[in-house]
């Protein structure tokens, strides 16, 4: 069931979103060649706890996967699409791209946002273009958010943009409602038909998160049960905001940009 958030709930979601935004500002400073992904995870968890919140992802369980997610953040490198597990052995290299997804739970509400970062100064033109295409897809999706529009309007606009640039879309994973629970209704796919789906109303809170690939669209899960990679080994990028549908449009609750 979709819940319309009241003003006091929105205030709490702003606080949770602010923690997430601060975590991404920290990641922008820390991501560099030679750093291991567990160090990034530890830094974000420390920040979240310091801001009197909890990491939403740590210990998260999904049906069909025996072990809970072990990290405070998801760190997905190059061909990894989502749910990369932080590790001391996974070290970022010059020219990589890394998608970092952060969730924070504060005062009973969640915030959630992802950003793909270049590692170092020498990123290939193809990877630069992939990141630009994906970030612009997020902005295009957000531009469709207002009362009276449909969830399908968001997906249709994202799909049109991405396909016109010859990239693939991850169709197995989608944006989602968010609030007291990390994943609520509605589901917000990155593809669809304009005019289809739920009609947006002021007070709805959900995440828009295009995941785009430089190659073909099929993905597969790895042996750890969590990490999803592109089937053809092509690169993937991921950007996400938590947002609020307002009376006249949209408010971003995770202002990491």
C-alpha positions in Angstrom: 0.0 0.0 0.0 1.2 3.5 -0.9 1.4 5.9 2.1 1.1 9.7 1.7 3.6 11.2 4.2 2.4 13.9 6.7 4.5 17.0 7.3 6.2 15.6 10.4 7.1 12.4 8.5 8.5 14.4 5.7 10.7 16.3 8.2 12.1 13.0 9.4 12.7 11.8 5.9 14.6 15.0 5.2 16.9 14.2 8.1 17.5 10.7 7.0 18.1 11.9 3.4 20.5 14.5 4.8 22.6 11.7 6.4 22.7 9.9 3.1 23.7 13.1 1.2 26.6 13.7 3.7 27.8 10.1 3.2 28.0 10.7 -0.5 29.9 14.0 0.0 32.4 12.0 2.0 32.6 9.3 -0.7 33.3 12.0 -3.3 36.4 13.0 -1.2 37.6 9.5 -0.4 37.2 7.6 -3.7 40.7 7.3 -5.3 43.0 4.8 -6.8 44.4 2.4 -4.1 41.7 2.6 -1.5 40.0 -0.6 -0.6 36.2 -0.7 -0.5 36.0 -1.8 3.1 37.6 1.4 4.1 34.9 3.3 2.3 32.3 1.2 4.0 33.8 1.8 7.5 33.9 5.5 6.9 30.3 5.7 5.9 29.1 3.6 8.8 31.1 5.8 11.2 29.5 8.9 9.7 25.9 7.4 9.9 26.3 6.4 13.5 27.8 9.8 14.4 24.7 11.4 13.0 22.5 9.3 15.3 21.3 7.0 12.5 21.8 3.4 11.5 23.0 2.0 8.1 19.8 0.7 6.4 21.6 -2.0 4.3 23.7 -3.7 7.0 22.0 -7.0 8.0 19.3 -6.6 5.3 17.7 -9.9 4.3 16.2 -10.9 1.0 14.3 -14.1 0.5 16.4 -16.7 -1.3 19.7 -15.4 0.0 20.9 -17.2 3.1 23.3 -14.5 4.5 22.2 -10.9 5.3 24.0 -8.1 3.5 27.3 -7.5 5.4 28.1 -3.9 4.5 26.8 -0.5 5.4 27.1 0.4 1.7 26.9 -1.4 -1.6 30.1 -0.8 -3.7 29.8 -2.0 -7.3 32.8 -1.7 -9.6 32.8 -1.5 -13.4 30.7 -4.4 -14.6 29.0 -4.8 -11.2 25.5 -3.4 -11.4 24.3 -3.4 -7.8 24.9 -5.0 -4.4 28.7 -5.1 -4.5 30.1 -6.3 -1.1 32.8 -4.1 0.5 36.1 -6.0 1.2 39.6 -5.2 2.2 40.7 -7.2 -0.9 38.6 -5.1 -3.4 40.8 -2.2 -4.2 39.9 0.6 -6.6 42.2 1.2 -9.6 42.9 4.2 -11.8 40.2 4.3 -14.5 37.6 2.3 -12.7 34.1 3.5 -12.1 32.4 2.7 -8.8 28.7 2.9 -7.9 28.1 3.5 -4.2 24.6 3.0 -2.8 23.9 4.4 0.7 20.9 3.9 3.0 20.4 5.5 6.4 17.6 4.9 9.0 17.0 7.9 11.4 14.0 8.6 13.7 12.0 5.8 12.2 12.5 6.6 8.5 14.9 5.7 5.7 16.8 7.6 3.1 18.5 6.0 0.0 20.7 7.3 -2.8 23.3 6.0 -5.2 26.1 7.7 -7.2 28.7 6.4 -9.6 32.2 7.9 -9.2 35.2 8.0 -11.5 38.3 6.6 -9.9 41.3 8.8 -10.6 41.9 11.3 -13.4 42.0 9.1 -16.5 38.5 7.6 -17.2 37.8 6.3 -20.6 35.5 8.3 -22.9 33.1 5.4 -22.9 32.8 5.3 -19.2 32.5 9.1 -19.0 29.6 8.9 -21.5 28.0 6.1 -19.5 28.0 8.1 -16.3 26.7 11.2 -18.1 23.9 9.2 -19.8 22.9 7.6 -16.5 22.9 10.9 -14.4 20.9 12.7 -17.1 18.5 9.8 -17.1 17.9 10.4 -13.4 17.3 14.1 -14.0 14.9 13.3 -16.8 13.0 10.8 -14.6 12.8 13.4 -11.8 11.4 16.0 -14.3 8.4 13.8 -14.8 7.5 13.7 -11.1 4.4 15.8 -10.2 0.8 15.2 -9.1 -1.3 13.8 -11.9 1.5 12.2 -13.8 2.0 8.4 -13.7 4.8 6.1 -12.6 4.9 5.0 -16.2 5.8 8.5 -17.3 9.0 8.3 -15.4 10.1 4.9 -16.8 9.1 5.9 -20.4 11.2 9.0 -20.3 14.2 7.2 -18.8 13.9 4.4 -21.4 13.6 6.7 -24.3 16.7 8.7 -23.3 18.9 5.6 -22.6 17.9 3.7 -25.7 18.5 6.7 -27.9 22.1 6.7 -26.7 22.6 3.0 -27.5 22.9 1.9 -23.9 21.1 -1.0 -22.1 18.7 -0.7 -19.1 18.7 -2.9 -16.1 15.1 -4.3 -16.1 15.4 -6.7 -13.2 15.7 -4.0 -10.6 13.7 -0.8 -10.1 13.1 2.2 -8.0 10.8 1.8 -5.0 8.7 3.5 -2.4 10.4 4.4 0.8 9.5 5.6 4.3 9.3 3.5 7.5 10.5 0.6 5.4 13.4 0.7 2.9 11.3 -0.9 0.2 7.6 0.1 0.0 5.1 0.5 -2.8 5.1 1.7 -5.5 7.7 0.0 -7.7 9.3 2.5 -10.1 10.7 0.7 -13.2 13.2 2.5 -15.4 11.1 1.6 -18.5 7.4 1.6 -19.3 4.7 3.4 -21.2 3.7 7.0 -20.6 0.3 7.3 -19.0 0.5 3.8 -17.5 0.7 2.9 -13.8 -0.1 4.6 -10.6 -1.0 8.3 -10.6 1.3 10.4 -8.5 -0.1 12.3 -5.5 1.5 14.9 -3.2 3.0 13.3 -0.2 4.3 10.2 -2.0 7.9 9.4 -1.3 9.9 7.0 -3.6 13.3 6.5 -5.2 14.1 6.9 -8.8 17.3 5.0 -9.7 18.3 4.3 -13.3 20.9 1.6 -13.8 22.4 1.7 -17.2 24.9 -0.5 -19.1 27.2 0.3 -22.0 26.4 -3.1 -23.5 23.6 -5.6 -23.6 20.8 -5.7 -21.1 20.9 -9.2 -19.5 22.4 -9.5 -16.0 23.3 -12.3 -13.7 23.9 -12.9 -10.0 27.3 -13.9 -8.7 28.2 -16.8 -6.4 27.9 -14.6 -3.3 24.1 -14.4 -3.9 24.1 -10.6 -3.7 26.2 -9.0 -6.3 24.6 -8.5 -9.8 26.9 -8.1 -12.8 26.3 -7.5 -16.5 26.2 -10.8 -18.4 28.5 -9.6 -21.2 31.0 -7.9 -18.9 30.1 -4.4 -20.0 30.2 -1.5 -17.6 27.3 -0.3 -15.5 26.4 3.0 -13.8 23.8 3.8 -11.2 22.4 7.1 -9.8 19.5 7.4 -7.4 17.6 10.0 -5.3 14.9 9.7 -2.6 12.2 12.2 -3.5 8.9 13.7 -2.3 6.0 14.5 -4.7 5.0 18.0 -3.7 1.9 20.0 -4.7 3.7 21.5 -7.6 6.4 19.0 -8.5 9.3 17.3 -6.7 11.6 17.8 -3.8 14.9 15.8 -3.6 15.4 14.5 -0.1 18.9 13.2 -0.7 20.7 16.3 -2.1 24.1 14.8 -2.8 24.7 16.7 -6.0 
